[in-house]
Amino acid sequence: MTLQTIKQMPLSLPAAPKTEVRTQFGGLCYRMRDGEPDILLVTSRGSGRWIIPKGWPMPGLTPTEMVLKEAWEEAGVRGIAHSMALGLYSYTKEVEPDRGLPCLVMIYPVLVKSLAEDFPEAGQRRSKWMRRKKAAKRVDESELAHIIRSFDPRKLGL
């Protein structure tokens, strides 16, 4: 199977009730070390769980532009996002103590070129490079763990 590059268009978002399933875009940030990918995980601001940088769609931005924006804000990542999604995972975002919001996250690979020390959420999150197996064990979502374990950037055709 070969991957095809698909030109992404900026999003146009209609208003939707906040109780519906929501979509987010996430970046699987990676670097190559000794021929294998390291994965960059960040902690959530609330619970401190290990996650990937992700965020809500924004009108006028493509999914990969969103992923790069979130990776910058949450981890100080400057990199290159691939336009082909790796897959998706689901989770429940806590919006209030007794209320969760069901979310689907589309994941795009981001090759990290550099990490800044000063970025919008510096001091609010921790970040750590991990091998795929360790990173997969650290995330709570089984679908995300599977995507991390099976991720092979050599198959992206870059």
GUKEDREN-189322 format. One record per residue (C-alpha): x, y, z negated; residue in three letters; residue number from 1. Coordinates in Angstrom, 1 decimal, decimal comma, padded with zeros to 4 digits. Each point is the difference from the previous one (the first is absolute). Layout:
N
<filum x="X" y="Y" z="Z" aa="Ala" i="NUM"/>
...
END
This chain:
158
<filum x="000,0" y="000,0" z="000,0" aa="Met" i="1"/>
<filum x="001,3" y="003,5" z="000,8" aa="Thr" i="2"/>
<filum x="-000,9" y="003,2" z="-001,7" aa="Leu" i="3"/>
<filum x="-001,3" y="002,8" z="002,1" aa="Gln" i="4"/>
<filum x="000,5" y="003,6" z="-000,9" aa="Thr" i="5"/>
<filum x="-003,4" y="001,7" z="-000,3" aa="Ile" i="6"/>
<filum x="-000,2" y="003,8" z="000,1" aa="Lys" i="7"/>
<filum x="-001,8" y="001,2" z="-003,1" aa="Gln" i="8"/>
<filum x="-002,4" y="002,8" z="000,0" aa="Met" i="9"/>
<filum x="-000,6" y="002,4" z="-002,9" aa="Pro" i="10"/>
<filum x="-002,9" y="-000,9" z="-002,3" aa="Leu" i="11"/>
<filum x="-003,4" y="001,6" z="000,1" aa="Ser" i="12"/>
<filum x="-001,8" y="-000,8" z="-003,2" aa="Leu" i="13"/>
<filum x="-003,7" y="000,2" z="-000,6" aa="Pro" i="14"/>
<filum x="-001,2" y="000,7" z="-003,6" aa="Ala" i="15"/>
<filum x="-000,8" y="-003,2" z="-001,9" aa="Ala" i="16"/>
<filum x="-001,3" y="-000,7" z="-003,5" aa="Pro" i="17"/>
<filum x="002,8" y="-000,7" z="-002,5" aa="Lys" i="18"/>
<filum x="-001,7" y="-003,3" z="-001,0" aa="Thr" i="19"/>
<filum x="000,8" y="-001,7" z="003,3" aa="Glu" i="20"/>
<filum x="003,1" y="-002,0" z="000,7" aa="Val" i="21"/>
<filum x="002,7" y="002,4" z="000,9" aa="Arg" i="22"/>
<filum x="003,0" y="-000,3" z="002,2" aa="Thr" i="23"/>
<filum x="003,5" y="001,0" z="-000,8" aa="Gln" i="24"/>
<filum x="003,3" y="-000,2" z="001,8" aa="Phe" i="25"/>
<filum x="003,1" y="-001,5" z="-001,6" aa="Gly" i="26"/>
<filum x="003,7" y="-000,1" z="000,9" aa="Gly" i="27"/>
<filum x="002,1" y="-003,2" z="-000,5" aa="Leu" i="28"/>
<filum x="003,2" y="001,9" z="-000,4" aa="Cys" i="29"/>
<filum x="003,1" y="-002,1" z="000,8" aa="Tyr" i="30"/>
<filum x="003,7" y="000,1" z="000,7" aa="Arg" i="31"/>
<filum x="002,3" y="-002,7" z="001,3" aa="Met" i="32"/>
<filum x="002,7" y="-001,4" z="-002,2" aa="Arg" i="33"/>
<filum x="002,2" y="-003,0" z="000,9" aa="Asp" i="34"/>
<filum x="-002,5" y="-000,8" z="002,9" aa="Gly" i="35"/>
<filum x="-003,0" y="-000,2" z="-002,3" aa="Glu" i="36"/>
<filum x="-002,6" y="002,7" z="-000,9" aa="Pro" i="37"/>
<filum x="-000,2" y="001,7" z="-003,4" aa="Asp" i="38"/>
<filum x="-003,4" y="001,4" z="-000,9" aa="Ile" i="39"/>
<filum x="-000,5" y="003,3" z="-001,8" aa="Leu" i="40"/>
<filum x="-002,7" y="-000,2" z="-002,6" aa="Leu" i="41"/>
<filum x="-001,3" y="003,0" z="-002,1" aa="Val" i="42"/>
<filum x="-002,0" y="000,1" z="-003,1" aa="Thr" i="43"/>
<filum x="-003,5" y="001,3" z="-000,1" aa="Ser" i="44"/>
<filum x="-000,5" y="003,2" z="-002,0" aa="Arg" i="45"/>
<filum x="-002,7" y="-001,3" z="-002,2" aa="Gly" i="46"/>
<filum x="000,7" y="-003,6" z="-001,0" aa="Ser" i="47"/>
<filum x="003,6" y="-000,3" z="001,0" aa="Gly" i="48"/>
<filum x="-000,7" y="-003,0" z="002,2" aa="Arg" i="49"/>
<filum x="002,4" y="-000,7" z="002,9" aa="Trp" i="50"/>
<filum x="-001,6" y="001,0" z="003,3" aa="Ile" i="51"/>
<filum x="001,0" y="001,2" z="003,5" aa="Ile" i="52"/>
<filum x="-000,5" y="003,7" z="000,9" aa="Pro" i="53"/>
<filum x="-003,5" y="000,6" z="001,2" aa="Lys" i="54"/>
<filum x="-002,7" y="002,6" z="000,4" aa="Gly" i="55"/>
<filum x="-003,3" y="001,1" z="001,4" aa="Trp" i="56"/>
<filum x="-000,4" y="000,8" z="003,7" aa="Pro" i="57"/>
<filum x="000,3" y="003,7" z="000,9" aa="Met" i="58"/>
<filum x="-001,8" y="001,5" z="003,0" aa="Pro" i="59"/>
<filum x="002,4" y="000,9" z="002,8" aa="Gly" i="60"/>
<filum x="002,8" y="-002,5" z="-001,0" aa="Leu" i="61"/>
<filum x="000,6" y="-003,5" z="001,4" aa="Thr" i="62"/>
<filum x="000,3" y="-003,0" z="-002,3" aa="Pro" i="63"/>
<filum x="003,8" y="000,0" z="000,4" aa="Thr" i="64"/>
<filum x="000,2" y="003,8" z="-000,7" aa="Glu" i="65"/>
<filum x="-002,0" y="-000,7" z="-003,1" aa="Met" i="66"/>
<filum x="002,3" y="-002,8" z="-001,1" aa="Val" i="67"/>
<filum x="003,1" y="002,2" z="000,5" aa="Leu" i="68"/>
<filum x="-001,7" y="002,8" z="-002,0" aa="Lys" i="69"/>
<filum x="-000,8" y="-002,3" z="-002,9" aa="Glu" i="70"/>
<filum x="003,4" y="-001,7" z="000,0" aa="Ala" i="71"/>
<filum x="001,6" y="003,5" z="-000,2" aa="Trp" i="72"/>
<filum x="-002,3" y="001,3" z="-002,8" aa="Glu" i="73"/>
<filum x="000,1" y="-003,2" z="-002,1" aa="Glu" i="74"/>
<filum x="003,6" y="-001,2" z="000,5" aa="Ala" i="75"/>
<filum x="002,0" y="002,6" z="001,9" aa="Gly" i="76"/>
<filum x="000,2" y="-002,2" z="003,0" aa="Val" i="77"/>
<filum x="001,2" y="001,4" z="003,4" aa="Arg" i="78"/>
<filum x="-000,4" y="-002,7" z="002,6" aa="Gly" i="79"/>
<filum x="-001,6" y="-001,4" z="003,1" aa="Ile" i="80"/>
<filum x="-003,5" y="-001,6" z="000,0" aa="Ala" i="81"/>
<filum x="-000,9" y="-002,7" z="002,4" aa="His" i="82"/>
<filum x="-003,4" y="000,6" z="001,7" aa="Ser" i="83"/>
<filum x="-001,1" y="-003,7" z="-000,3" aa="Met" i="84"/>
<filum x="-001,7" y="-000,8" z="-003,2" aa="Ala" i="85"/>
<filum x="001,3" y="-003,1" z="-001,9" aa="Leu" i="86"/>
<filum x="-003,3" y="-000,8" z="-001,5" aa="Gly" i="87"/>
<filum x="-002,3" y="001,1" z="-002,8" aa="Leu" i="88"/>
<filum x="-000,7" y="-000,7" z="-003,7" aa="Tyr" i="89"/>
<filum x="-002,8" y="000,9" z="-002,3" aa="Ser" i="90"/>
<filum x="000,0" y="001,3" z="-003,6" aa="Tyr" i="91"/>
<filum x="-002,2" y="002,0" z="-002,3" aa="Thr" i="92"/>
<filum x="001,1" y="003,5" z="-000,8" aa="Lys" i="93"/>
<filum x="-000,9" y="001,2" z="-003,5" aa="Glu" i="94"/>
<filum x="-001,7" y="003,3" z="000,4" aa="Val" i="95"/>
<filum x="-001,4" y="000,2" z="-003,5" aa="Glu" i="96"/>
<filum x="000,5" y="-002,3" z="-003,0" aa="Pro" i="97"/>
<filum x="-003,1" y="-002,1" z="000,8" aa="Asp" i="98"/>
<filum x="-000,2" y="000,5" z="003,7" aa="Arg" i="99"/>
<filum x="002,0" y="-001,4" z="002,9" aa="Gly" i="100"/>
<filum x="000,1" y="000,9" z="003,7" aa="Leu" i="101"/>
<filum x="000,5" y="-002,9" z="002,4" aa="Pro" i="102"/>
<filum x="002,8" y="000,8" z="002,5" aa="Cys" i="103"/>
<filum x="001,5" y="-001,6" z="003,0" aa="Leu" i="104"/>
<filum x="003,6" y="001,0" z="000,8" aa="Val" i="105"/>
<filum x="001,5" y="-000,3" z="003,5" aa="Met" i="106"/>
<filum x="003,7" y="-000,6" z="-000,3" aa="Ile" i="107"/>
<filum x="002,6" y="001,4" z="002,4" aa="Tyr" i="108"/>
<filum x="003,7" y="-000,7" z="-000,2" aa="Pro" i="109"/>
<filum x="002,3" y="002,9" z="-000,7" aa="Val" i="110"/>
<filum x="003,8" y="-000,2" z="000,6" aa="Leu" i="111"/>
<filum x="001,5" y="002,1" z="-002,7" aa="Val" i="112"/>
<filum x="002,8" y="002,3" z="001,3" aa="Lys" i="113"/>
<filum x="000,6" y="002,0" z="-003,2" aa="Ser" i="114"/>
<filum x="-001,4" y="000,6" z="-003,5" aa="Leu" i="115"/>
<filum x="-000,2" y="003,5" z="-001,4" aa="Ala" i="116"/>
<filum x="000,5" y="000,7" z="-003,7" aa="Glu" i="117"/>
<filum x="-002,5" y="002,9" z="000,1" aa="Asp" i="118"/>
<filum x="-003,4" y="-000,8" z="001,4" aa="Phe" i="119"/>
<filum x="-003,6" y="000,9" z="-001,0" aa="Pro" i="120"/>
<filum x="-000,6" y="-002,8" z="-002,5" aa="Glu" i="121"/>
<filum x="003,5" y="-000,4" z="-001,4" aa="Ala" i="122"/>
<filum x="-000,2" y="-000,5" z="-003,7" aa="Gly" i="123"/>
<filum x="-003,5" y="-001,4" z="000,3" aa="Gln" i="124"/>
<filum x="001,0" y="-003,4" z="001,4" aa="Arg" i="125"/>
<filum x="002,8" y="-002,5" z="000,0" aa="Arg" i="126"/>
<filum x="001,3" y="-001,7" z="003,1" aa="Ser" i="127"/>
<filum x="002,1" y="-003,1" z="000,4" aa="Lys" i="128"/>
<filum x="001,5" y="-002,0" z="002,9" aa="Trp" i="129"/>
<filum x="-000,7" y="-003,7" z="-000,2" aa="Met" i="130"/>
<filum x="000,4" y="-003,0" z="002,2" aa="Arg" i="131"/>
<filum x="-003,2" y="-001,3" z="001,6" aa="Arg" i="132"/>
<filum x="-000,6" y="-002,9" z="-002,5" aa="Lys" i="133"/>
<filum x="000,5" y="002,3" z="-003,1" aa="Lys" i="134"/>
<filum x="-002,2" y="002,8" z="001,5" aa="Ala" i="135"/>
<filum x="-002,8" y="-002,5" z="000,8" aa="Ala" i="136"/>
<filum x="000,1" y="-001,2" z="-003,6" aa="Lys" i="137"/>
<filum x="-000,2" y="003,6" z="-001,4" aa="Arg" i="138"/>
<filum x="-003,2" y="001,1" z="001,9" aa="Val" i="139"/>
<filum x="-003,4" y="-001,0" z="-001,4" aa="Asp" i="140"/>
<filum x="-001,8" y="-000,5" z="003,3" aa="Glu" i="141"/>
<filum x="000,4" y="-003,5" z="001,5" aa="Ser" i="142"/>
<filum x="-000,6" y="001,2" z="003,6" aa="Glu" i="143"/>
<filum x="002,7" y="002,7" z="-000,4" aa="Leu" i="144"/>
<filum x="002,4" y="-002,6" z="-001,5" aa="Ala" i="145"/>
<filum x="-000,6" y="-002,3" z="003,0" aa="His" i="146"/>
<filum x="000,8" y="002,8" z="002,4" aa="Ile" i="147"/>
<filum x="003,2" y="001,0" z="-001,9" aa="Ile" i="148"/>
<filum x="001,2" y="-003,7" z="-000,2" aa="Arg" i="149"/>
<filum x="-000,6" y="-000,6" z="003,8" aa="Ser" i="150"/>
<filum x="001,3" y="003,4" z="001,2" aa="Phe" i="151"/>
<filum x="002,8" y="-000,3" z="002,6" aa="Asp" i="152"/>
<filum x="000,9" y="003,4" z="001,6" aa="Pro" i="153"/>
<filum x="001,9" y="-001,9" z="002,8" aa="Arg" i="154"/>
<filum x="-003,4" y="-001,0" z="001,4" aa="Lys" i="155"/>
<filum x="-001,0" y="003,6" z="000,4" aa="Leu" i="156"/>
<filum x="002,0" y="000,4" z="003,2" aa="Gly" i="157"/>
<filum x="001,8" y="003,1" z="-001,2" aa="Leu" i="158"/>
END
